[in-house]
Amino acid sequence: MPRQSAPAELPPGPGWRAVRGTAPGLRSLLTRGEWHPLSQRGSVRRFRVDTPRGALFVVGRQGGSWACRRAFRRSVRLHERGVPLPAPLGLYLRRPRAVLYVAEWCDDLAGWPAFVRAAPDRAALAAALATLLAQVHRAGFACSDPRQDLGIRTAQQGGRPVVVRASRMRRARGRLGRRRDLEALLEGLPEGGGGRQAAGRAYRLATGGRAQ
């Protein structure tokens, strides 16, 4: 993997400010870290930054600062409520339009539909996914599409469901969105192996018997 120091226009360069909620000492880690470019699509660049305290995932982009701040706030709220997801560590802004988002590095994320189909215990994993969905709902959010917004940490035994696209979460208003989430989750599960039944039971248990 190519290695480089922090790009000159990114932190700790001049003009950047940390948004409230950014972890103390994060700027120092970014300064000392080894930056490895992962991809670039238009103005969006992704990096892995190896630091003395572990790897970080960094996304730099031009534009969309309002949406990025909203996504960061939502990620922080989910994290504070105990919803498993790659931990949001910081957000930096620089006028007029530059944004830098920093999160925990996770190299074992996978989509859950295919992972569940191959899992030796479909029912247990399906129940864990439904419980995660209930946690998202109890935190006050609904998914854009649970088949894409939720994923699996594959390195943990049996797989651990996590939120992978908090940026696509929206405020849950009423029960309709939550019900749609649950229906989409159940449709994404294989018919055999008791996964759908286990997921339905787990969700009802976690939400007191209804799509809250």
C-alpha positions as CSV (number, residue, x, y, z in Angstrom):
1,M,0.0,0.0,0.0
2,P,1.5,3.4,-1.0
3,R,2.6,5.5,2.0
4,Q,2.8,9.2,2.4
5,S,2.6,11.9,5.1
6,A,-0.6,13.9,5.5
7,P,-1.5,15.8,2.4
8,A,-0.5,19.5,2.8
9,E,-4.1,20.7,2.5
10,L,-5.5,18.4,5.1
11,P,-5.1,18.6,8.9
12,P,-2.9,19.8,10.6
13,G,-2.7,22.5,7.9
14,P,-3.9,26.0,8.7
15,G,-7.5,27.0,8.6
16,W,-9.1,23.8,9.8
17,R,-11.3,23.7,12.8
18,A,-12.7,20.7,14.7
19,V,-16.4,20.3,15.0
20,R,-17.8,19.8,18.5
21,G,-17.5,16.1,19.4
22,T,-14.1,15.6,17.8
23,A,-11.9,13.4,20.0
24,P,-9.1,15.3,21.9
25,G,-5.7,14.6,20.5
26,L,-7.0,13.4,17.2
27,R,-5.2,16.2,15.2
28,S,-1.9,15.1,16.7
29,L,-2.5,11.5,15.7
30,L,-3.3,12.6,12.1
31,T,-0.1,14.7,12.1
32,R,2.1,11.8,13.1
33,G,0.3,9.1,11.1
34,E,1.3,7.4,7.9
35,W,-1.3,8.2,5.2
36,H,-2.2,5.5,2.7
37,P,-4.5,6.5,-0.2
38,L,-7.3,4.1,-0.7
39,S,-9.4,5.6,-3.4
40,Q,-10.5,8.8,-5.1
41,R,-13.9,9.5,-6.7
42,G,-14.3,13.0,-7.9
43,S,-13.5,15.3,-5.0
44,V,-13.9,12.5,-2.4
45,R,-10.7,10.9,-1.2
46,R,-10.4,8.0,1.2
47,F,-7.3,7.2,3.3
48,R,-6.1,4.7,5.9
49,V,-4.0,6.5,8.4
50,D,-1.7,4.3,10.6
51,T,-1.1,6.0,14.0
52,P,0.7,5.0,17.2
53,R,-2.8,4.2,18.6
54,G,-4.1,2.2,15.7
55,A,-5.5,2.7,12.2
56,L,-8.0,5.4,11.3
57,F,-10.4,5.7,8.3
58,V,-10.3,9.2,6.8
59,V,-12.5,10.7,4.1
60,G,-11.7,14.1,2.7
61,R,-14.1,16.0,0.3
62,Q,-15.0,19.3,-1.2
63,G,-18.5,20.4,-0.5
64,G,-21.4,18.9,1.4
65,S,-20.3,20.3,4.8
66,W,-23.9,20.6,6.1
67,A,-24.7,17.0,5.2
68,C,-21.4,15.8,6.7
69,R,-22.0,17.6,10.0
70,R,-25.5,16.1,10.2
71,A,-24.0,12.6,9.4
72,F,-21.4,13.1,12.1
73,R,-23.9,14.2,14.7
74,R,-26.1,11.1,13.9
75,S,-23.1,8.8,14.1
76,V,-22.1,10.3,17.5
77,R,-25.7,9.9,18.8
78,L,-25.9,6.3,17.7
79,H,-22.5,5.6,19.2
80,E,-23.5,7.2,22.5
81,R,-26.7,5.1,22.6
82,G,-24.6,1.9,22.3
83,V,-25.4,1.1,18.7
84,P,-22.5,-0.7,17.2
85,L,-20.8,1.1,14.3
86,P,-17.3,2.2,13.3
87,A,-16.7,4.8,16.0
88,P,-17.0,8.4,14.8
89,L,-13.9,10.2,16.0
90,G,-13.9,13.6,14.5
91,L,-15.0,16.1,11.8
92,Y,-12.9,19.0,10.5
93,L,-14.1,21.9,8.4
94,R,-12.2,24.5,6.4
95,R,-13.7,27.4,4.5
96,P,-15.1,27.6,2.0
97,R,-16.2,23.9,1.4
98,A,-13.6,21.4,2.6
99,V,-14.6,18.6,5.0
100,L,-12.6,15.8,6.7
101,Y,-14.3,12.9,8.5
102,V,-12.4,10.5,10.7
103,A,-13.6,7.2,12.1
104,E,-12.4,3.9,13.5
105,W,-10.7,1.7,10.9
106,C,-12.6,-1.6,10.2
107,D,-11.2,-3.9,7.6
108,D,-13.6,-6.8,8.2
109,L,-16.9,-5.2,7.1
110,A,-19.2,-7.2,4.7
111,G,-22.8,-7.0,3.5
112,W,-25.1,-9.1,5.5
113,P,-27.5,-10.7,3.0
114,A,-24.8,-13.0,1.4
115,F,-23.1,-13.5,4.8
116,V,-26.3,-14.7,6.4
117,R,-27.0,-17.2,3.6
118,A,-23.6,-18.8,4.2
119,A,-23.7,-18.6,8.0
120,P,-23.9,-22.0,9.9
121,D,-26.4,-20.5,12.3
122,R,-28.7,-18.3,10.2
123,A,-31.3,-17.9,12.9
124,A,-28.9,-16.5,15.5
125,L,-27.4,-14.0,13.0
126,A,-30.8,-13.0,11.8
127,A,-31.9,-12.4,15.4
128,A,-28.8,-10.3,16.0
129,L,-29.5,-8.2,12.9
130,A,-33.1,-7.6,14.0
131,T,-31.9,-6.6,17.5
132,L,-29.5,-4.1,15.9
133,L,-32.4,-2.7,13.8
134,A,-34.4,-2.3,17.0
135,Q,-31.5,-0.4,18.6
136,V,-31.4,2.0,15.7
137,H,-35.1,2.6,16.0
138,R,-34.9,3.1,19.8
139,A,-32.2,5.8,19.2
140,G,-34.8,7.7,17.1
141,F,-33.6,6.8,13.6
142,A,-34.8,4.7,10.6
143,C,-32.7,3.2,7.8
144,S,-32.7,4.3,4.1
145,D,-32.3,0.6,3.3
146,P,-31.3,-1.9,6.1
147,R,-29.9,-4.2,3.5
148,Q,-27.2,-1.6,2.7
149,D,-27.1,0.5,5.9
150,L,-26.4,-2.5,8.1
151,G,-23.4,-4.8,7.8
152,I,-21.4,-7.5,9.5
153,R,-18.0,-7.5,11.3
154,T,-16.8,-10.8,10.0
155,A,-13.7,-11.1,12.2
156,Q,-15.8,-11.7,15.3
157,Q,-17.0,-15.2,15.9
158,G,-20.2,-15.8,14.0
159,G,-20.3,-12.3,12.7
160,R,-21.4,-9.2,14.5
161,P,-24.0,-6.9,13.0
162,V,-23.1,-3.1,12.9
163,V,-24.3,0.1,11.2
164,V,-22.1,0.8,8.2
165,R,-23.9,3.8,6.7
166,A,-25.0,6.1,9.4
167,S,-24.9,8.9,6.9
168,R,-28.0,7.4,5.3
169,M,-30.0,7.2,8.5
170,R,-33.0,9.6,8.9
171,R,-35.1,10.7,11.8
172,A,-37.8,8.2,12.4
173,R,-41.3,9.8,12.4
174,G,-44.1,7.6,13.2
175,R,-44.2,3.8,12.8
176,L,-44.4,3.5,9.1
177,G,-40.6,3.9,8.5
178,R,-39.8,1.5,11.2
179,R,-42.2,-1.1,9.8
180,R,-40.7,-0.7,6.3
181,D,-37.3,-1.3,7.8
182,L,-38.4,-4.5,9.4
183,E,-40.1,-5.7,6.3
184,A,-37.0,-5.0,4.2
185,L,-34.9,-6.8,6.7
186,L,-37.1,-9.9,6.7
187,E,-37.3,-9.9,2.9
188,G,-33.5,-9.9,2.7
189,L,-33.2,-13.0,4.9
190,P,-33.2,-16.4,3.3
191,E,-36.5,-18.3,3.6
192,G,-35.0,-21.5,5.1
193,G,-33.2,-22.0,8.4
194,G,-35.7,-20.2,10.6
195,G,-34.0,-16.8,10.1
196,R,-37.1,-14.8,9.4
197,Q,-39.0,-16.2,12.3
198,A,-36.0,-15.6,14.7
199,A,-35.6,-12.1,13.4
200,G,-39.3,-11.3,14.0
201,R,-39.2,-12.7,17.5
202,A,-36.0,-10.8,18.4
203,Y,-37.3,-7.5,17.1
204,R,-40.6,-7.9,19.0
205,L,-38.7,-8.7,22.2
206,A,-36.3,-5.7,21.7
207,T,-39.2,-3.2,21.0
208,G,-41.8,-4.5,23.4
209,G,-43.8,-6.3,20.7
210,R,-44.3,-3.7,18.0
211,A,-42.4,-1.8,15.2
212,Q,-41.9,1.3,17.4
